[in-house]
């Protein structure tokens, strides 16, 4: 599997995180840390782009659930997801991630939803 990387970019009032590589527990913790570091900068709306991470294991999903609880429940923010393939879309539905955030076909559509 490829080396994991997470890149963040502010797009107006939305913070976009682009995930690249295999998303396991450690990668999920890296993504979570990036989200948590955006809060003090005033961000509450996030787009998580998984186009570069076609494989997310169960521990990675657990970290994403933690991220959604922090953003939506604790910080009263909003989440959008993009770059989901058929498998990850179905997993996100099954574990309830799509009840906490919305999936969009493109990053621009996700950013525009806020």
C-alpha angles and dihedrals in degrees: 000000000000125000111271121243133173121199124190130202132178112228104182109296092345125088113211120202118193115200120205126184136010110342108216130148095289092046089048090053089051090052091047091051090052090052092048091049090055094058096073088052089061100258120143100153118075137183114200110200114198099174089115094046109062092163123059118172126211094266089051089052089051090055090049089053088053090050092051091050091051095046100039105028104029103030097029090230133138134247134205127184129206138169093049117155121210093270096048091043090056093046091049089052093047096050095043100249090129090059088059097041140012129247119227131188094232139025091239091054090049093049090046091055093073 
